[in-house]
Amino acid sequence: MINADSAQVYAELRVLSARPSPEEEAQAPHRLFGHIAGTADYSAARWAEEAKAEIAAAHARGSLPVLAGGTGMYIRTLLDGIAPVPEIDPSVRAEVRALPVAEAHDLLRQADRDAAERLNAADTTRVARALEVVRSTGRTLAAWQAERVGGIADAIDLAPLILLPDRAWLAERCDRRLCAMFDDGAIEEVESLLQRSDIAANAPVRRAIGVAEIAAFLKGSLSRETALERAQAATRQYAKRQYTWLRHQPPEHWPRTESTDISKQAVYFA
């Protein structure tokens, strides 16, 4: 089993990212789960390279690699390749990442209007990425993304399956899972994360769903009940976006199923 979920790569968030339990991991080899420290600057490109290596290793052993997870950018990067964007000038990156997101979005509108109109003005990560690329390279991110290198779609026999269970069933399951997370260690995980001075306040691991809500509870600004309700709402909203992406973005010939027998949202065999 090879992880294709962007939250489950982090070592600090076993419970809050719903990583497989140690008992589940003992049933079969698991790869790329919890293997990255929250201090790391991780990306879809890095994951794709690691996934390629794990797929090749499984094939060499005569095993069938199974990719499970719903991070579409990861799967798209692995299969279709990645835009050959040059390394960003460190000084440009530092300058852009230090900007308030509203100011960065205004500057992006001047440098790359199409990207500014396409992106959510509050999306700190994507706005900064689009701005730093055009400032550092002189080309828009979209122009770079029109070129793709390194994909493996043509080199493997892929058997995809997209799971799209009943939305009400999914929402209830999300709510129930958050209750279990709060009871089974998620609060302690976030408490430990907040104590880490080596992990930046805007690090991706700190932006995982539930971290902000639990942090507010630990600081006394939210009750436990309200923190849980907000984390549940954020999870349902994310599941809705993920559901819509999986229904419309992958190729039409990829099979979809509404079965509720499998808890993962997407499974890929390579």
Secondary structure, DSSP 8 states (H G I E B T S, - for coil): -EE--SSTTBTT-TTTTT---HHHHTTS--BSSS-B-TTS---HHHHHHHHHHHHHHHHHHT---EEE---HHHHHHHHHEE-------HHHHHHHHTS-HHHHHHHHHHH-HHHHHHS-TT-HHHHHHHHHHHHHHSS-HHHHHTS-EE--GGGS--EEEEE---HHHHHHHHHHHHHHHHHTTHHHHHHHHHT-TTS-TT-GGGGSTTHHHHHHHHHTSS-HHHHHHHHHHHHHHHHHHHHHHHHHSS-TTS-EE--SS---SEEEE-
